[in-house]
Amino acid sequence: MSLRVLVTTDTVGGVWTFVMELGSTLSRAGFEIELATMGAPVSEAQRAQAESIPRLRLHESGYRLEWMEESWLSVTEAGEWLLDLERRHAPDLVHLNGYVHASLPWRAPVIVTAHSCVLSWCRAVHGDVAVPAWDRYPDEVRRGIQDARVVAAPTRAMLDAIATHYGDPVDGRVIPNGRSPYGFRRGAKRRRILAVGRVWDEAKNMAALDRVAPELAWPVVVAGPRKHPDGGTVRLRRARTLGVLAGDELADAYASASIFALPALYEPFGYSPLEAALSGCALVLGDIPSLREVWGDAACFVPPRDDQALLQTLRWLIAEPRVRKEYAKRAFARAAEYTPERMTIGYMEAYRDALEDPLEFLGARA
């Protein structure tokens, strides 16, 4: 008998990458996964990726996410759909990659992964946690956090943010994210600075790169979606935009870039720096606690609101190839620590602890 887990994911950000990595390694360990998607329609590439994982069944929806504007009716409907999935598939555990649905009347124990949140995003980006458009959000998230058996976060910085804004979880723990190195390679490097992320997300701070781009000897290229899920498109005027790249195209972009830059204002973990490091790029990152925690001395850090510091650091790495190669070497070595296997061991321990009877975990996996 194998353990069955109902897992939720959105399709518009790094949560999808997290779930694919975790689902793949859980599947190899014999787990059965019922994967419920929300946020946006699953793309053909995403569907193919999910269907390539044995023992993973995809359940698709278009329900809006709790951090989106005017989403509460959709969030309520999504909760009813998720409870119906639980009734039909009888999972041993529910693993939510959001907060609000943790307070539903589940039969199975619930764990939550805290990838990010509106209040910590607002504080980092705007310096203010008052969010009139999300008046209901803090109370709903607080209930979910308190009702979850386990709350995991990819960094201590993110777990501390959860405690600050919503109170200490019953069981809070840090489980770093992981990324398989096999989709990435270290190629022949070009004179190019690459950024990857949601261009529409102010937290990624792509605007800073756009501002300094004309003053750099190397071109700045940016890959990622420019259209906000709630509407509107962000345009960069000086950096070259590549749009959303497919897997192989993105791997090629990483492989050919010498420097990866993400002067983020807010990034609770950051998959794109990890992918860049696995591809042999030197990293220039926003000097924020979470990225310091993940990368230590393996990246160059710049105050995210200081364009001159960003410009000077990029110029320094351009002018000093030995320094650039040394930082790329450090980043590659650090990235090798963040494996899917290490992440999955952490979640298997969380699953075991979330069950009322740990022997149930052992029996299910026997």
N, C-alpha and C positions, 0 to 999 in steps of 0.2 A: 504494500500500500504506500502511495506517495502523498506528500502534503500538497493540498490545493490552496492557492492563494489568489484572491481577487485583488488586482492591482489597477489603480486609476492612473491616467496620464493625460497631460495636454499635448497638443501636436504643434505648438507654436514656439517652443523654446528648447532649452537644454534638458528639460525633464524627459523629453522623448529619448535623448541620447542615454541618459541615466537608466531609464527603464529598459532599453534595448540591451545595454551592457549587463544589468542585473538579471533580466529575464534569460539571457543566453547562458549565463553561468548557473543560475538556478535550474534551468532546464537540464543542463549536463549533470547536475546533482540529483536529478530525478523528480523535481518539483513539477506540478501542474499549474499553469498560470492562465487565469481568465483576465484578459487585458481590456479594460473599458476606457475608450478615448473620448475626450471632450475638447472644446475650444475652437476647432476648425476641422473641416473634412480631412480625412487621412489621404495623403498624396499617394500616387502609385508607387513611388520609391519607398515610402514608409510602409505601405501594405506589403510590398515584396520583402522588406527587411523583417517585418513581424512574422510573416508566413514562413520565413526560412528557419525560425526557431522551433524545434520540436517541442511538443507538449504546451505550446502557447496558442490560445484561441483568442481571436480579435473580436471585440464587440464595439461597434462604431456608433458615435452619436455626434450631434452638432451643438450640444448644450454649451452655453456660455460659461466662462470661468468666473470664479468669485471675485477676481481682481478687475474684471471688466466693468465698464459703466452700465448701469441699468440692467443688471444681470440677475437680480434676486428671484424673479419668477422662473427663469431658466434654471438657476441653481436648485430651486425647490423641485422642479420637474426632474432634474438630473438625479436628485436624491431618491425619488420614487423609482426611477429606472435602476439605480444601483441596488436598492433593496430587492427589487424583482430579480436582478441577476443573482443576488445572494440566495434567494429562495430557490431559484432554478438550478444553481450549480453547487450549493452547499459547501462553500470554501471553509477550510479550517482557520484561515486568517484573512483579514482585510488590510491591505497596505495602500494607504491613501497618499497621493502626492499633492494634496491640498489640505485645507484645514476644516472647512465648515461641515463637511459631510461626516466628520468623526463623531458628531453629536447625534447622529441618526440612531434609531433603535436596532442596532446590529445584533445578530445572534453570535457571530464570531468576534473574537478580540480584534482590536484595531491598533495598528501602528501608523504613524504619520511621519513623512519626511518633509522637513522644513527647508525648502529650496530658496525661498525669498519671501518677502511680505510687503504689503503696501506701506505700512507705517515706517518700517526701517528704510525702504526705498525713498519715501518722501523726506525723511530726515536727512539722508545722505545727499539727495539731489537738490532739495529746496530748503533744507535747514528747518523744516516745520513738519510736525506730525499731525496738524489739524487738516483733515481731508473731508471737506463738506460733501463731496460727491460720494464718499463712502462712509456716511454716518453710521450705518448699520454694521459695517465691516468689523471694527474692533471687537464688539461684543460677540459676534458670530464666530470669529476666529478664536477668541478667548475660550468660548465653550468647547470648541473642537479640541483645542490644546489640552484643556483640563480633562476631557472625556477619553482621550487616547491613552491606551495602555503604555505605549512607548512613543516618544518623539525623538527622532534622529535628525541631525543636521550635518552637512558636509564639513563645517568648520566650527571651532569654538566661538568665533566671532558671530556666526549666524545663530548658534544656540543661545548665546548671551543676549542677542537682539530679541529673540523670542521671549526670554524671561523678562527683559526690560519692558516690553510692550504688552505682554499678555499674561505674565506670571509664570512661575516655574512649573514645568511639566511634572507629572507624577514620576516619570522615569525619562530623563533627558540624557542623550548621549551623542557623542561625535563619531560619525562614520564617514571618513573621507570618500569622495567619489573616486571611481576608477575608469580607466580608458584602455582598451586593447590597443597595443602598438601596431597591430598587423595591417591596419588600413593606411598607415603613414610611412613615409620613407625620407631619408636625408638625401636630397638630390643635388645637382650642380647649382650652386647659389648664384643668383643674379643681384644686381644693384637695385634692390627693391625693398620697400617697407610695406608690410602687409598688416591689415587689421581685419578681424572677422567678428561679426556680431550683429545684433539687431540695430540697424542704423536709426530706426525710429525711437529707440529707447534712449532717453536722455542720460540714463545711468552709464551707458557705454562710453559717452563723451566723445563720439566720433567728430563732433564739431571742433574740438580742440585740434585734432589731427588735420582737419580741413583748413583751419586757420594757419597752421605752420607749414603746410605742404609747399607753398610757393617759395619758401626760404630754405628749402632743403635741396641738396645736390641730387638726391635720389627721388624717384617718384613714389608717391603714397597711393596704394590701391586698397580698396575696401570692399569686402564681400559680405553680403547679408541682406536681409529684407529691408526695404525702405518704407513699405506701406504698413501703417499701424492697424492692428486688428479692429479698432474702433473707428477707423477712417482716417484719411489724410496721409500724405506721402512726404517724407523728408528728402530734401535734395542737398547734395554736397556740391560745392561750386569749384573747388580746387583739386581735391583728391579725385582719383579715378574710381568710379564705382563699377563693380563687377556683377552686382545683383546676387541672387541666390544661386550658389553653385552646387551641382550634383556631387556625390561622394568622390568620384575619381577626379573631377575638376578641382574640387576643394583640396584634395590631397596634392595635386600638382601645384596649386598656388602656394601651399605651405612649403612644399619641397624646394621651390625655386626662390623663396623669399629669404633674405639674409637676416632681416630684423622683423620681429612681430611687435606691434605696438597696440596697447589698449590702456589708455590713461583713465581707467574707469573711476567714476565717483562711487559706484556701488557694484559689487560683484561678490556674492556670497561664496562662490568657489571658482567658477570659470573653466568651462571645457575648452574654449578656444585657445587660451594660453597653453593648456596641457597638450592639445593637438599640435600646436606650433613647436613646443619643446620636443615632442617626439619626432618632429620633422627637421630638427637641427637648427632652429631659429634662436637667435639671441632675443631675450624678452625685455621690453620696456613697458612697465605696468604702473597703474595708479597706486600711490602710496597710501593704501588703506589697510586696516588690520587684517581682513580676511586674506588678501593677496600676500601680505607679509607672512601670514601663518602658513600658507600653502607653499610659498617659494623661498622663504629665507634669504640666503645670500646667492641664490641661483638666478636672480633677475635684477635689472636696474629699475629703481623706483623713482617716480616723480610726483610731486604734489599735483593732483589732477586739475586744479584750477590755475596752475602756473604755466602759461604757454611758453615762457622763456626757458623754464627748466626743461620742459619737454623738448623744445627746439635744441637746446644745448646738449642734452643727453643723446638725442638722435644724431646730431652732428659729430659728437665724440665717437660714437660707435661706427659711423661712416668712415671717419678719418683714421681709426685705429683697428685694423683688421685682426691683430693678435688679441686685443681685448674683446672684440666681437666674437671671435672663435672661442675664447675662454668662457664667456657667458653662455654661448650656445652649448658648450660641453657641460657646464654646470646644470643648465636647464634640462638637458637630456637625461643626466644622471638622476636629477630630482624627479623628473616625470616617471622614471622607471619604478618609483616607489608606489605610484597611484594605479595599482592594477585592479581589474575587475574581480579577481580572485580575493584580494584583500578586502575589497568592499563587500563582496558577497558573504564572506565569513562573518563580517560585522553584522550583516542583516540576518543571517541564519541564527546568530546568537540573540538578536533582538526578537526574532520570531519565537525562539524557544522560551525566552523570558516573558513574552506576551501571553503565552498559553497558560491557563490556570494550572494545568498539570504538565510540568516539563516532560514527564514520561510519555505524554500524548505525542509530543514532538518526536521522540525517539521511536515510538511505535509506528507513527505515520510514515517515517522514513525507512522502516525496516523492510 
